[in-house]
């Protein structure tokens, strides 16, 4: 079962990607100039090799790389299918690339990668991406990351000097900023430590907060109405969990106006990618797990 839910689906699909995508990409590049074809091939092989190292030595930065480049592989397969004569190679390329994306974004893949840099008796479990980002900002940020590194070398190979210069001057800095923003989404975790639970989410909070085991009254599925808890889900899709505290604790949530304001909370909501796994780990760590009391 671990082979199906751990890092191996991402490793296997990425390792075999050249066999699936290579023929279709080669056909699509046949009609281009030799310089463009060579540069395109070097970009493809270089990207694949770097991400292969990342999936074999998992770290949060490797997760970011995998989740940036795997959709690019799918986009490349779709482009190859459009510009060349469609055939079985294109079907295989698109299908396998799509499978690679599914494996890259699987919750179990994320959980394995973020734990690659954990310390001692610590377990990190990722939080879901804020829902509003999925509806436009996230795809646009991804496009900003991949556009310049791909377009600039190809434009130079095609001797489009002015366009290549504009992409390098404007696109590369934007790509660096966008990549940093995407990497921040891969560093949002629930962290179980010997002392209790840490919520590490700099998207919704100013600083990570440790909730000692003795301060946690209950950890479990959130009530339908939220129960007046501080909402730190960022409107993420999926099951929200409620962390109910025995006494009020200080938290500094991020505000739209940028003002730093500390609030005292007795309960808060969060949305992990694997809520069942989170609750299982909480129970193993002797944190009280259960449903909200029925009044």
PEDARA-V923861 format. One record per residue. N is the residue number from 0. RES is the residue in three letters. PHI is phi in radians with two decimals (999 if undefined). Layout:
# PEDARA-V923861
N:RES:PHI, N:RES:PHI
This chain:
# PEDARA-V923861
0:UNK:999, 1:UNK:-1.05, 2:UNK:-1.13, 3:UNK:-1.63, 4:UNK:-2.05, 5:UNK:-1.56, 6:UNK:-1.40, 7:UNK:-1.19, 8:UNK:-1.03, 9:UNK:-1.17, 10:UNK:-1.15, 11:UNK:-1.18, 12:UNK:-1.14, 13:UNK:-1.29, 14:UNK:-1.07, 15:UNK:-1.59, 16:UNK:-1.01, 17:UNK:-1.03, 18:UNK:-1.16, 19:UNK:-1.51, 20:UNK:-1.60, 21:UNK:-0.95, 22:UNK:-1.05, 23:UNK:-1.16, 24:UNK:-1.18, 25:UNK:-1.07, 26:UNK:-1.10, 27:UNK:-1.21, 28:UNK:-1.51, 29:UNK:-1.06, 30:UNK:-1.47, 31:UNK:-1.65, 32:UNK:-1.12, 33:UNK:-1.07, 34:UNK:-1.11, 35:UNK:-1.13, 36:UNK:-1.10, 37:UNK:-1.17, 38:UNK:-1.12, 39:UNK:-1.06, 40:UNK:-1.15, 41:UNK:-1.12, 42:UNK:-1.08, 43:UNK:-1.13, 44:UNK:-1.18, 45:UNK:-1.13, 46:UNK:-1.11, 47:UNK:-1.10, 48:UNK:-1.14, 49:UNK:-1.12, 50:UNK:-1.24, 51:UNK:-1.06, 52:UNK:-1.07, 53:UNK:-1.12, 54:UNK:-1.36, 55:UNK:-1.46, 56:UNK:-2.13, 57:UNK:-1.18, 58:UNK:-2.56, 59:UNK:-0.98, 60:UNK:-1.15, 61:UNK:-1.17, 62:UNK:-1.10, 63:UNK:-1.06, 64:UNK:-1.08, 65:UNK:-1.06, 66:UNK:-1.39, 67:UNK:-1.55, 68:UNK:-1.44, 69:UNK:-1.11, 70:UNK:-1.13, 71:UNK:-1.13, 72:UNK:-1.10, 73:UNK:-1.14, 74:UNK:-1.09, 75:UNK:-1.13, 76:UNK:-1.10, 77:UNK:-1.14, 78:UNK:-1.08, 79:UNK:-1.07, 80:UNK:-1.19, 81:UNK:-1.42, 82:UNK:-1.47, 83:UNK:-1.93, 84:UNK:-1.19, 85:UNK:-1.19, 86:UNK:-2.78, 87:UNK:-1.08, 88:UNK:-1.07, 89:UNK:-1.21, 90:UNK:-1.09, 91:UNK:-1.11, 92:UNK:-1.10, 93:UNK:-1.17, 94:UNK:-1.11, 95:UNK:-1.22, 96:UNK:-1.11, 97:UNK:-1.12, 98:UNK:-1.11, 99:UNK:-1.10, 100:UNK:-1.13, 101:UNK:-1.03, 102:UNK:-1.15, 103:UNK:-1.13, 104:UNK:-1.70, 105:UNK:-1.12, 106:UNK:-0.98, 107:UNK:-1.17, 108:UNK:-1.13, 109:UNK:-1.05, 110:UNK:-1.09, 111:UNK:-1.18, 112:UNK:-1.19, 113:UNK:-1.20, 114:UNK:-1.46, 115:UNK:-1.12, 116:UNK:-2.02, 117:UNK:-1.31, 118:UNK:-2.07, 119:UNK:0.89, 120:UNK:-1.46, 121:UNK:-2.33, 122:UNK:-2.35, 123:UNK:-1.83, 124:UNK:-2.30, 125:UNK:-1.19, 126:UNK:-1.74, 127:UNK:-1.24, 128:UNK:-1.16, 129:UNK:-0.89, 130:UNK:-1.03, 131:UNK:-1.12, 132:UNK:-1.19, 133:UNK:-1.24, 134:UNK:-1.63, 135:UNK:2.71, 136:UNK:-1.03, 137:UNK:-1.17, 138:UNK:-1.06, 139:UNK:-1.19, 140:UNK:-1.13, 141:UNK:-1.04, 142:UNK:-1.08, 143:UNK:-1.13, 144:UNK:-1.21, 145:UNK:-1.57, 146:UNK:-1.11, 147:UNK:-1.18, 148:UNK:-1.07, 149:UNK:-1.53, 150:UNK:-1.22, 151:UNK:-1.05, 152:UNK:-1.09, 153:UNK:-1.19, 154:UNK:-1.16, 155:UNK:-1.11, 156:UNK:-1.11, 157:UNK:-1.49, 158:UNK:1.10, 159:UNK:-1.64, 160:UNK:-1.14, 161:UNK:-1.15, 162:UNK:-1.11, 163:UNK:-1.13, 164:UNK:-1.12, 165:UNK:-1.12, 166:UNK:-1.13, 167:UNK:-1.14, 168:UNK:-1.24, 169:UNK:-1.68, 170:UNK:-1.40, 171:UNK:-1.14, 172:UNK:-1.06, 173:UNK:-1.13, 174:UNK:-1.12, 175:UNK:-1.12, 176:UNK:-1.15, 177:UNK:-1.18, 178:UNK:-1.13, 179:UNK:-1.12, 180:UNK:-1.12, 181:UNK:-1.15, 182:UNK:-1.14, 183:UNK:-1.07, 184:UNK:-1.24, 185:UNK:-1.47, 186:UNK:-2.02, 187:UNK:-2.00, 188:UNK:-2.41, 189:UNK:-1.66, 190:UNK:-2.07, 191:UNK:-1.59, 192:UNK:-2.21, 193:UNK:-0.96, 194:UNK:-1.40, 195:UNK:2.73, 196:UNK:-2.36, 197:UNK:-1.97, 198:UNK:-1.76, 199:UNK:-1.92, 200:UNK:-2.56, 201:UNK:-1.35, 202:UNK:-1.38, 203:UNK:-1.96, 204:UNK:-2.29, 205:UNK:-1.22, 206:UNK:-2.42, 207:UNK:-1.09, 208:UNK:-2.25, 209:UNK:-1.62, 210:UNK:-1.88, 211:UNK:-1.03, 212:UNK:-0.94, 213:UNK:-1.17, 214:UNK:-1.58, 215:UNK:-1.64, 216:UNK:-1.44, 217:UNK:-2.76, 218:UNK:-2.35, 219:UNK:-3.06, 220:UNK:-0.98, 221:UNK:-1.34, 222:UNK:-1.11, 223:UNK:-1.05, 224:UNK:-1.59, 225:UNK:1.44, 226:UNK:1.09, 227:UNK:1.34, 228:UNK:-1.31, 229:UNK:-1.18, 230:UNK:-1.53, 231:UNK:-1.95, 232:UNK:-1.39, 233:UNK:0.95, 234:UNK:1.00, 235:UNK:-1.21, 236:UNK:-1.42, 237:UNK:2.11, 238:UNK:-1.21, 239:UNK:-1.60, 240:UNK:-1.91, 241:UNK:-1.93, 242:UNK:-1.80, 243:UNK:-1.71, 244:UNK:-1.81, 245:UNK:-1.28, 246:UNK:-2.56, 247:UNK:-1.12, 248:UNK:-2.24, 249:UNK:-1.49, 250:UNK:-2.40, 251:UNK:-2.00, 252:UNK:-1.25, 253:UNK:-1.24, 254:UNK:-2.05, 255:UNK:-1.10, 256:UNK:-1.49, 257:UNK:1.38, 258:UNK:-1.28, 259:UNK:-1.51, 260:UNK:-2.44, 261:UNK:-1.52, 262:UNK:-2.13, 263:UNK:-1.74, 264:UNK:-2.17, 265:UNK:-1.88, 266:UNK:-2.79, 267:UNK:-2.55, 268:UNK:-1.97, 269:UNK:-2.52, 270:UNK:-2.28, 271:UNK:-1.33, 272:UNK:-1.26, 273:UNK:-2.27, 274:UNK:-1.04, 275:UNK:-1.12, 276:UNK:-1.14, 277:UNK:-1.06, 278:UNK:-1.21, 279:UNK:-1.10, 280:UNK:-1.17, 281:UNK:-1.07, 282:UNK:-1.11, 283:UNK:-1.12, 284:UNK:-1.56, 285:UNK:1.11, 286:UNK:-1.68, 287:UNK:-1.09, 288:UNK:-2.05, 289:UNK:3.05, 290:UNK:-1.51, 291:UNK:-1.10, 292:UNK:-1.15, 293:UNK:-1.59, 294:UNK:-1.50
